Structures are given as C-alpha cells and as structure tokens.
Amino acid sequence: STSLFYTVWALFIRNKINHTYSRLFIVAALLTSFILPLLNIEITVGNDETFFTAYEYGLHLEEVMVHSKNSNNLLYYIPYLYITVSAILLLRFAISLTSLLIFASSCKIQYYKGTKLYITEKEINPFSFLNMIFLNEKELTKNGVQQIIEHEKVHNSQFHSIDIILFE
C-alpha cells in the first residue's frame, strides 16, 4: 500500500499543492500503510439473503487449515526475513541517532536570540534535528546566517524531525 500512496503522490500531488498539504498526505499515507494490515476486514460475496437461506438449511462449511512443516516452502521464511530486515533497520536507526548525539556532544554551543546552536569545525551543511541546529563555524561569519537559523527554526517548529523518525 505504501507504493500505491507514493504513486498517487508522485503523479497527482508532488507539484500541484503546497508543501504543507504534500507533507500531510505523505505522513497520512505512511500511517495508513502501517494500520491497514492490522485491520480485519470481512468481505461478503453475494447478498445477505443467500447467507441466511443457506444457514437455515444447515449448509455451512467448516474451516479447514492445512499446515505444512516443509521448510522448503519459500513462504515459510517470509516472517524471518521480515524480522531480520526490521532488526537491521532498527539497528541502523539506533546507530545514526547515537552518532548524531555523539556529534552534538563534540560541538561548541552558542546561543543566538535564545536559540541553542551547535557549532562545529567540520564542513557540514546547516541542518536541524529535534531542537538542535547544527552549523559550521564558517557559516557564522557569512551574511545571511540569520536567514539560515530562522529557516532551521521553522523546521523545528513544524516538527520535521518527527517526519524523519517516522520514515526511518
């Protein structure tokens, strides 16, 4: 379902509406893709009258489950593959988050109009994550640093970090 939502977004939404609505669609599509498989949806074929007529005459079929212990069946491995890939992605996310926190602890902290800035000597593009704004120390001497900081503050106020966490 995620690929279906992405196709709809790419074909109809990406260049047609503003970024706020596009973002809302993407987050809603992602959450829907997680929730839909958890729902138990019953589909009735035919009309209700047919069902009651069959029930009145005692016609009902018993559910039969056939279990195969044949490990050569590819479907047998799908849950294990799913769990393995999920564990790898979770580990990757934990490593990335830990790396970011270690990087933040190595930065100098400065305040600009009440905003906490993490300043580094490393050549990085300005970015923000949660309430942390990261800048290269050379950016502080350039014209337009106020615009960069204000831009990153907008990312923080719109909770873009939550989007990143959801997509990870």
C-alpha positions in Angstrom: 0.0 0.0 0.0 3.0 2.3 0.6 3.9 2.1 -3.1 0.3 2.9 -4.1 0.3 6.0 -2.0 3.7 7.0 -3.3 2.5 6.6 -6.9 -0.6 8.8 -6.2 1.6 11.4 -4.5 4.2 11.4 -7.4 1.6 11.6 -10.2 -1.0 14.0 -8.7 0.3 15.8 -5.6 4.0 16.5 -5.8 4.0 19.6 -8.0 0.4 20.6 -7.6 -0.2 21.7 -4.0 1.8 23.4 -1.3 4.4 21.7 0.8 2.2 21.5 3.9 -0.5 19.5 2.2 2.0 17.3 0.5 3.7 16.6 3.8 0.3 15.8 5.5 -0.6 13.4 2.6 2.8 11.6 2.9 2.6 11.2 6.7 -1.1 10.1 6.5 -0.2 7.6 3.7 2.6 6.2 5.8 0.5 5.8 8.9 -2.3 4.3 6.8 0.1 1.8 5.3 1.0 0.7 8.8 -2.6 0.5 10.1 -4.3 -1.2 7.1 -2.6 -4.6 7.5 -3.7 -4.7 11.2 -7.4 -4.3 10.3 -9.6 -7.4 9.9 -11.9 -6.6 7.0 -14.6 -9.2 6.2 -15.8 -9.3 2.6 -19.2 -10.8 1.9 -19.7 -12.3 -1.5 -23.4 -12.3 -2.6 -26.2 -10.9 -0.6 -27.3 -11.5 3.0 -30.4 -13.3 1.9 -28.3 -16.1 0.3 -26.3 -16.5 3.5 -29.4 -16.8 5.7 -31.1 -19.2 3.3 -28.0 -21.5 3.4 -27.8 -21.2 7.2 -31.5 -22.1 7.6 -31.0 -25.3 5.6 -27.9 -26.2 7.7 -25.5 -25.7 4.9 -22.2 -24.4 6.3 -18.7 -25.3 5.7 -16.2 -26.0 8.4 -12.9 -24.1 8.2 -10.0 -26.4 7.3 -6.5 -25.3 8.0 -3.6 -27.2 6.4 -0.2 -26.7 7.9 2.9 -27.7 6.2 6.1 -28.3 8.1 8.0 -28.3 4.8 10.8 -25.8 5.3 11.5 -25.8 1.5 8.5 -23.6 1.0 9.6 -20.0 0.4 6.6 -18.6 2.4 7.9 -20.3 5.5 10.9 -17.9 5.5 9.0 -14.6 5.0 8.3 -13.8 8.7 12.0 -14.5 9.5 13.1 -12.3 6.6 10.7 -9.5 7.8 12.0 -9.7 11.3 15.7 -9.7 10.2 15.2 -6.7 7.9 13.3 -4.8 10.6 16.0 -5.6 13.2 18.7 -4.3 10.8 16.8 -1.1 10.0 16.2 -0.5 13.7 19.9 -1.1 14.5 20.8 1.3 11.6 18.4 4.0 13.1 19.9 3.5 16.6 23.5 3.8 15.3 22.5 7.0 13.3 20.8 8.6 16.4 23.8 7.7 18.6 26.2 9.1 16.1 24.2 12.3 15.9 24.2 12.6 19.7 27.9 12.0 19.9 28.5 14.6 17.2 26.3 17.1 19.1 28.4 16.5 22.3 31.6 17.4 20.3 30.1 20.7 19.1 30.6 24.1 20.8 27.3 25.5 22.0 26.3 29.1 21.3 23.1 31.0 21.7 21.5 33.2 19.2 18.4 35.1 20.2 17.5 32.3 22.7 18.2 29.5 20.2 20.8 26.9 21.0 23.2 26.4 18.2 25.7 23.5 17.8 28.8 24.9 16.1 31.4 22.6 14.5 34.6 22.9 12.7 33.6 20.1 10.3 32.5 21.1 6.8 28.7 20.4 7.0 25.6 22.0 5.6 23.4 23.6 8.2 20.7 21.2 9.5 18.4 20.7 12.4 17.2 17.7 14.3 14.6 18.0 17.1 15.6 21.2 18.9 19.2 21.1 17.8 20.5 23.4 15.0 23.9 22.5 13.6 26.1 25.0 11.8 29.7 25.1 10.5 31.6 27.8 12.3 32.4 29.5 8.9 28.6 30.0 8.4 28.6 32.3 11.5 30.8 34.8 9.7 28.8 34.8 6.4 26.0 37.2 5.5 22.6 35.5 5.8 23.3 33.4 8.9 20.2 34.8 10.4 18.1 33.5 7.5 19.7 30.1 7.9 18.9 30.0 11.6 15.4 31.2 11.0 14.9 28.6 8.3 16.1 25.8 10.6 13.9 27.1 13.4 10.9 26.7 11.0 11.9 23.1 10.5 11.9 22.6 14.3 8.6 24.4 14.8 6.9 22.2 12.1 8.3 19.0 13.7 10.1 17.9 10.6 12.4 15.7 12.8 9.3 13.6 13.6 8.8 13.0 9.9 12.4 11.8 9.6 11.9 9.5 12.5 8.7 8.1 11.1 10.3 7.4 7.7 13.2 5.7 9.3 
